Amino acid sequence: MTELRTMGWYAQQIAPHLPAEAFKPVRGRLWGGLAYLSLVVGSIVAIGMYDLHPLQNLGLSVLIGQGFAGLGFLGHEILHGTVVKNARLRDFLGAIAFAQFSLGPKLWRKWHNMEHHAHTQEQHTDPDAMGTLEQFYQRPFLRWLYRLHPSVRSLISFAAFLLFFSVFCLKMLSQFYPEFRREERPVVLAQVIWPFAMWLSLLVVLGPVKWLFAYVIPLMLANFLVISYISTNHQLNPLTDLNDPLANSLSVNVPRWMDVLHFNFSHHVEHHVFPGMNPKYAPLVKAQLRRLFPEQYQEMGFGQALAALWRTPRIYKDKTDLVDPVRALAFGSLGNGLNPVRIEGRKVALAEPLGPAPVPPPGGSQAPAGN
């Protein structure tokens, strides 16, 4: 790993090369939000009003799921203050954009803006960081999960993407609720309860079958899409003591149409260098990062990043190595030996080994490296 620098240091190097308008809010992004909101509402109304074939309902579910995800990406922009500056309008729009996840703006700003961005990939401080070997030994579920064949473990982990963001929102509510001031707590709860009540009311109106197509399936699809991005943001990167976005963050390359639909969410290193800049201008930041820091800047194809996640464990042996504790296999992180094209584990000695790995299924004498 090269010498670590702060996000502020990188910002100072890059800012002089950017136009002044890059540092201003972009209200025009709200048109994309209006389009997604219209798509969601119109599709839900169609499911409710008409007795459509299940395949037609499923098609509408896919559209709603894309709308849910798109609104979530826009909500992320709004609550960073990069779309509108007025605090009340920002929170109002952010609450609408995150309503599908029953996630309130006050909780999101505490969890994401204040904690994650300030302490990215800091062990025990970043709420989004993956677990350590010490935590692994303390959690029976993880010990059970890692005794499974690596491919089965990865399949379970990726299947969990269907619910993970929604469940993690509840975990963050439990974790950070005590840290809010007493007078803030009713607002935090209200911002979670009102969308939850709205979706339950929709169940009463539509009935369970149509509600499944109108909300449950779309929510699962949105969870999967959002977590597919979020999981690539940092989970292949090392833990760092200094918040260096070029060391602890990853940008993924996607087709232009995906960047349009997902509000440039793929540009994650750029976002961590300038969290207060609207992602509309992230490609300009990317160009400067590639020019000024070609050795440090981390990027790869979206599919390649997901494949690397599939083939590597999510437990940190130390700050730079991921480890499969059952098989005693270590894998480097990005910038520390991880080659996403050829992922190979190396044997390591652990202080508390778990004994022999489960017998792999027929067809191979040993578990594949990774996962």
N, C-alpha and C positions, 0 to 999 in steps of 0.2 A: 504494500500500500504506500502511495506517495504521501508527501506532507499534506496534512489536512488544513483546510481553510474554512472560514465561516461563510455563510450565505451573504452576509454584508460585504465581505471582501470581493466575492465574485460579482455582486451587483455593482460595486464601484468600478470594476474593470469593464463591464458591459454597458452600463447606462449611457456613457457618452456616445455610444455607437447606435443608439435607438432614437427614433423620432419622439418629440414631446407628446404627441397624442397617445403614445403607447402607455402613458402613465395616467390616463384619464378614464373615467367610467364609460362603458359602452352600453347605453340604453337600448340600442338596436337589438341586442341579444334577446330582449323580451318578446320580439316577434316570433322567434323560434319557440319560446315557451308558450306563447299563445297558440301556435300551430299544434304543439304537442298536447296542450290542454284541450283544444277542440277535438283532436283525434281521440283522446281518452274519453271525454264526455260523450262524443257522438257514437263511439263504438259501444260504450256501456248502455246507452239508450237503445241502440239497435238490438243488442242482446236481450234487453228487457222487454221491448215492444213486440218483437217478432219471434215466431217459433221457427228458428233457423235449424238447418241440419247441423249436427255436432261438429262436422268438419268446418262449416262456415263459422260457427261460434269459436272454434279453435283458431281459425285465421284471425278473427277479431281479437282473440286473446293475445296473439303474437303482436298485433298492432298496439294494443294497450300496454303490453309489457315493454315494448320499445319506447312508448310514450312515458311510462313510469321511469324508465332508466334515463331517458333524455331530460325529463324534468329534474331528476336527481342531480345530473351533471350541471344543469343550469342553477339549481339551488346551491350547489357548491360555490359557483361563481358569485351568486348574489350575496351569500353570507360572508364572502371575503371582501365585500364592499366594492367589487369591480364592475357592477352593473348600475347600481344606484347608490348614492351616498346617504340619503335621508334614512336615519336609523329605523323609524317606525315603518316606512315603506319597505325597507330592506327586510325587516323581520316578517312583515305581512306576506310579501312575495316568497320569502324563504319557507315560511310555514306551508304555503300552498304547494310549492315545488317538492317538499319532502313529506307531504301528507300521506302518500302511498306507503311509506315506511313507518308512519306514526312517530316521526322524529321531529322534535321541536327545535326552533332556531337557537334558543338559549343553550340547550344541551349541546347542539352541534358546535357552536362557537367555542364552548368550554373544552369539549373533547378534541375537536379537530384543529381549530385555529390556535387555541392557547396551549394545549398540551402536546398534540402531535407535531405541529410545526415548530414549536419552541424546543422540542426534545426528540427530534426524529432519530430513530434507531438507537436511542440511549437505553441501555439495559435497565429494566425495572421502572423507567420513567415514561417512555413512549407507550401510550395505551395500545397502539397498533403493532408493536414489536412482537415477534414470535418468541416462544418459550426457550428457556435455557435448560441445560442438562440438569441443573439443580431442581428446577421446577418439574422436569420430567419425572424424576424419582419420587416426587411428592404427589403425583397425580395418577391414580389407578387407571383412569380411562386411557391416558396416553400410553401407559405401560402395556395395556391390553392392545391398543391400536398398533403399536410398533411390533408386537409379536406376530401380527398378520403378515402374509406374503406382501412384499412391497407394492406389487401391482394392485392388490386388493385394498391396501391401505390408501393408495393414491386414488383409487376409484371412490372409496368412501369419502375422502377429503374433497374431491371435486364434486361429488353428489351433494355434499354439504353446502356448496355454493348456492344451491337453490333456496336456502333459508338463512344463510350465515349473516348477511347484513342486517336483516330484521332482528334476529336473535341478538346480535352484537349491540344493536341500539339499546335493547333492554338491559344488557350487561353494563353498558356505559351509563345508563340512567341510575342503576343501582350503585355504581362505583362513584359517580361524581355528585349525585344528589346531596349527600351530606356536606359537600364543599360549597354549595350555594348559600348565600345569606338567607336567614329565616324568611324575610319578606319576599325573596325571589322564588322560594320553593313552590308556592301555589301556582305561579305562572309557569314554571317548568313542568309541573304535573298537568296543568290545563293544556299546554301545548302538545302533550302526548295523548291526553284523553280524548280531545275533540276529534281528531282524525280516526282514532280507534272506534269511537261511538258512531261516526259517520259510516264507516265500513260495515259495522254491525247492523246499522239501520238499513243499509243496502241489502244485507242478507234477508231481512224481514220483508223488504219490498219485492225482491227478485225471487226468493226461494233458494234453496241450497244448490240446485243444479246450475241455474243461470248465474248465481253468485260465484260458483266455482270458475266459470268461464270469464266472468266480468272482473273478478278480483284475485282469487287465489292463484290460478295459473299465471296470470300476468305478473303478480307479485313475485312468484318463483322465477319467472323468466328475467325480470328486472334484477332480482337478487343475483342471479347467475352472471348476468352481463356486468353489473357493477363490480362484483367481487372478482370477476375475471380480470378486470383492469386493476383493482386495488391490490390484488395478490401479487401482481407484477411490479408494483410501485417500489417495494422495498425488500420483499422476502427472499430475493437472491443476493441481496447486498449485505455487507458486514454490519455489525453493531459498531457504533463510533462514540467516542467520548466527546468529540467536537462535532457540532452539527454542520458537516460538510455535505451539501446536496449532491456534489459530483461523486462522492464516495458512497453515500448511503441511499441514493435514489436511482431509479432506472426509467428512462423513456422508452416507449415501444413504438415501432413504426407500423402504421396501418394505412390502408388505401385512403385517398383523399375523401371519398364519400363517407367513410366511417368517421373521420375527423369532423366533417360537416354535421353529421347526425349526432355526434357525441361531444360537440363543443370543444374540440381539441383536448379532450381529457387525456389523450395518449402522451401529451408533452409534460411529463411529471417532473423531471429534473428542472425544466424551465419554470414550472410552477413553484418549486421550492426555492429557487433563486429569487423570484419576484412573486411572492404570494399575493401581493396587492395589485398585480397587473392582470388585466383581463386576458384570458387565454387566446383571444383573437390574435394577439401579438406574439404568442409563444413561438411561432415559426421564425420570427425575427431573432428571438433570443437563442433558439436552436442554432441558427446560422452562426451567431457570434461564439457560442460555446464550442461548436465544431472548429471554428477558426482559431480561437485563442487557447483552447484546452483540448486538443485532439486526443491526447493520451489519457486524460482523466474522464472525459465525458462518456457516460454509459448509455448505450442504446442497442436495441435488437428488435427483430421482428416480433410482433405480438404472438404469433403461433409458436415461434421458437422459445419465447420466454415461458409460455404456458407448458411447453414440452419439458423445459428445464425444471420447472416447478414439479411436474409429474415425476421426474426421475431423481429428485433430491429430497432429503428429509427436511423438516421444518423445525428442528431442534438445534440450538446453538451450543456447540461444545465449548467454544470460547468466542471472542469477538469476531474472528475471521472464518471459522470453520463451522459448517453444518455437520450433524452427526446422526447416524442411525445407531442408537445405543444397544439394540439387540444384536445386531450383526457386527458391531464395533467397526463401522465404516465411516470415515470422515470425508467430507467434500468441501473444497474451497468455496468461498463466496466470490462475487464479481470483484475483480481487481486483486484477488488473492488466490489465484490458481484455478478458478472455475472456468472451464472451456465449454460453453453451451453446445458446441458442435460435437464434442467427444467427452461425455461426462463419465468419469471413472472415480470410484471410491478407493480409499486407501485404508489399510488396516491400522487401527490405533488401539492403545491400551487405555482402558477406562478404570476409574477408581472404584466404580461399583457396577461391574458387568452383570447382565441379567441372565447369563447362561446361554446355551446354544439356541440358535434361531429355530423357528418351526421348520419342519421338513417341507421343502418346496413341492408344488404339484408335479405330476408326471410331465416329462418333457425337458427337464433341465436339472442338473445336479446341484445348482447353486442359484441363489436369488440374483437377479440382475442388479448391476450397480445402479444406485440412485433410489428414487422414490422415498 
